[in-house]
Each structure stands twice: as structure tokens, then as C-alpha cells.
Amino acid sequence: MAKKKNEGFQSAAGLIRYFDSEDEKAFRINPWFVISMAVGLIVLVEIMRQLFPT
């Protein structure tokens, strides 16, 4: 069986083209919002662990 040598490049080029294009109408979340929500969730879990020990 012959191997196709150019198959990987074409699929990689398509992925690069897909991820390079950004949609201006796309929903965006500020990275600091995500970090603050994660920290807030950690604090909430720790408070709940102190209030309701198992």
C-alpha cells in the first residue's frame, strides 16, 4: 500500500485557517472574570466545608 505524504499538511492547514479566524460577533468572556469565578468557587467550597463538616 502506498502512503499519502501530503495528507497531514492539508488537514493541518485547514485547522490553522479555522483557528486563525475570529468571529467579531462571538460571545467573549474576560479572562479575569473566569479567574475570579474560579477563586470565588474555591472560597465558597471551603466555607461550606467549614460550616458542614462530614
FIROMI-188510 format. One record per atom (N, C-alpha, C): residue number from 1; residue in one letter; chain; atom name; x, y, z. Coordinates in steps of 0.2 Angstrom, whole numbers. Layout:
N
PAGU	NUM	A	A	CA	X	Y	Z
...
END
This chain:
54
PAGU	1	M	A	N	4	-6	0
PAGU	1	M	A	CA	0	0	0
PAGU	1	M	A	C	4	6	0
PAGU	2	A	A	N	3	11	-4
PAGU	2	A	A	CA	6	17	-4
PAGU	2	A	A	C	4	22	1
PAGU	3	K	A	N	8	25	4
PAGU	3	K	A	CA	7	30	9
PAGU	3	K	A	C	6	37	6
PAGU	4	K	A	N	1	41	9
PAGU	4	K	A	CA	0	48	6
PAGU	4	K	A	C	4	52	11
PAGU	5	K	A	N	8	56	7
PAGU	5	K	A	CA	13	60	11
PAGU	5	K	A	C	10	67	12
PAGU	6	N	A	N	5	69	8
PAGU	6	N	A	CA	3	76	9
PAGU	6	N	A	C	-4	77	13
PAGU	7	E	A	N	-6	71	15
PAGU	7	E	A	CA	-12	71	19
PAGU	7	E	A	C	-12	76	25
PAGU	8	G	A	N	-7	75	29
PAGU	8	G	A	CA	-6	79	35
PAGU	8	G	A	C	-6	86	35
PAGU	9	F	A	N	-2	89	30
PAGU	9	F	A	CA	-2	96	28
PAGU	9	F	A	C	-8	99	27
PAGU	10	Q	A	N	-12	96	23
PAGU	10	Q	A	CA	-19	99	21
PAGU	10	Q	A	C	-23	99	27
PAGU	11	S	A	N	-23	94	31
PAGU	11	S	A	CA	-28	94	37
PAGU	11	S	A	C	-25	99	42
PAGU	12	A	A	N	-19	100	43
PAGU	12	A	A	CA	-16	105	47
PAGU	12	A	A	C	-17	112	45
PAGU	13	A	A	N	-17	113	38
PAGU	13	A	A	CA	-18	120	36
PAGU	13	A	A	C	-25	122	37
PAGU	14	G	A	N	-30	117	36
PAGU	14	G	A	CA	-37	119	37
PAGU	14	G	A	C	-38	120	45
PAGU	15	L	A	N	-35	117	49
PAGU	15	L	A	CA	-36	118	56
PAGU	15	L	A	C	-33	125	58
PAGU	16	I	A	N	-27	127	55
PAGU	16	I	A	CA	-24	133	56
PAGU	16	I	A	C	-29	139	54
PAGU	17	R	A	N	-31	138	48
PAGU	17	R	A	CA	-36	143	45
PAGU	17	R	A	C	-42	144	49
PAGU	18	Y	A	N	-45	138	52
PAGU	18	Y	A	CA	-51	138	56
PAGU	18	Y	A	C	-49	142	63
PAGU	19	F	A	N	-44	141	66
PAGU	19	F	A	CA	-42	144	72
PAGU	19	F	A	C	-40	151	72
PAGU	20	D	A	N	-37	153	66
PAGU	20	D	A	CA	-35	159	65
PAGU	20	D	A	C	-41	164	64
PAGU	21	S	A	N	-46	162	61
PAGU	21	S	A	CA	-51	167	60
PAGU	21	S	A	C	-56	168	67
PAGU	22	E	A	N	-56	174	69
PAGU	22	E	A	CA	-60	175	75
PAGU	22	E	A	C	-67	179	72
PAGU	23	D	A	N	-72	177	75
PAGU	23	D	A	CA	-78	180	74
PAGU	23	D	A	C	-80	186	78
PAGU	24	E	A	N	-81	191	75
PAGU	24	E	A	CA	-82	198	79
PAGU	24	E	A	C	-88	197	83
PAGU	25	K	A	N	-93	193	81
PAGU	25	K	A	CA	-100	193	84
PAGU	25	K	A	C	-100	187	89
PAGU	26	A	A	N	-94	184	90
PAGU	26	A	A	CA	-94	179	95
PAGU	26	A	A	C	-94	181	102
PAGU	27	F	A	N	-97	177	107
PAGU	27	F	A	CA	-98	179	114
PAGU	27	F	A	C	-91	178	117
PAGU	28	R	A	N	-88	184	120
PAGU	28	R	A	CA	-82	184	123
PAGU	28	R	A	C	-82	185	131
PAGU	29	I	A	N	-78	181	134
PAGU	29	I	A	CA	-78	182	141
PAGU	29	I	A	C	-71	184	143
PAGU	30	N	A	N	-71	189	148
PAGU	30	N	A	CA	-65	192	150
PAGU	30	N	A	C	-61	186	154
PAGU	31	P	A	N	-54	185	153
PAGU	31	P	A	CA	-51	180	157
PAGU	31	P	A	C	-51	182	164
PAGU	32	W	A	N	-51	188	166
PAGU	32	W	A	CA	-51	190	173
PAGU	32	W	A	C	-57	188	177
PAGU	33	F	A	N	-63	188	173
PAGU	33	F	A	CA	-69	185	175
PAGU	33	F	A	C	-69	178	177
PAGU	34	V	A	N	-66	174	172
PAGU	34	V	A	CA	-66	167	173
PAGU	34	V	A	C	-61	165	179
PAGU	35	I	A	N	-56	169	180
PAGU	35	I	A	CA	-51	168	186
PAGU	35	I	A	C	-55	170	192
PAGU	36	S	A	N	-58	175	192
PAGU	36	S	A	CA	-62	177	199
PAGU	36	S	A	C	-67	173	200
PAGU	37	M	A	N	-71	170	195
PAGU	37	M	A	CA	-76	165	197
PAGU	37	M	A	C	-73	159	200
PAGU	38	A	A	N	-67	156	197
PAGU	38	A	A	CA	-64	150	200
PAGU	38	A	A	C	-62	151	207
PAGU	39	V	A	N	-59	157	208
PAGU	39	V	A	CA	-57	159	215
PAGU	39	V	A	C	-63	159	220
PAGU	40	G	A	N	-68	162	217
PAGU	40	G	A	CA	-74	163	221
PAGU	40	G	A	C	-77	156	223
PAGU	41	L	A	N	-77	152	218
PAGU	41	L	A	CA	-80	145	219
PAGU	41	L	A	C	-76	141	224
PAGU	42	I	A	N	-69	142	224
PAGU	42	I	A	CA	-65	139	229
PAGU	42	I	A	C	-66	141	236
PAGU	43	V	A	N	-67	148	237
PAGU	43	V	A	CA	-69	151	243
PAGU	43	V	A	C	-75	148	246
PAGU	44	L	A	N	-80	148	241
PAGU	44	L	A	CA	-87	145	243
PAGU	44	L	A	C	-87	138	246
PAGU	45	V	A	N	-83	134	242
PAGU	45	V	A	CA	-82	127	244
PAGU	45	V	A	C	-79	126	251
PAGU	46	E	A	N	-74	130	252
PAGU	46	E	A	CA	-70	130	258
PAGU	46	E	A	C	-74	132	264
PAGU	47	I	A	N	-78	137	263
PAGU	47	I	A	CA	-83	140	268
PAGU	47	I	A	C	-88	134	270
PAGU	48	M	A	N	-91	131	265
PAGU	48	M	A	CA	-96	126	266
PAGU	48	M	A	C	-93	120	269
PAGU	49	R	A	N	-86	118	268
PAGU	49	R	A	CA	-83	113	271
PAGU	49	R	A	C	-82	115	279
PAGU	50	Q	A	N	-81	121	280
PAGU	50	Q	A	CA	-80	123	287
PAGU	50	Q	A	C	-87	123	291
PAGU	51	L	A	N	-92	125	288
PAGU	51	L	A	CA	-99	125	291
PAGU	51	L	A	C	-102	118	291
PAGU	52	F	A	N	-101	114	287
PAGU	52	F	A	CA	-104	107	287
PAGU	52	F	A	C	-99	102	286
PAGU	53	P	A	N	-95	101	291
PAGU	53	P	A	CA	-90	95	291
PAGU	53	P	A	C	-93	88	290
PAGU	54	T	A	N	-90	84	287
PAGU	54	T	A	CA	-93	77	286
PAGU	54	T	A	C	-89	72	291
END
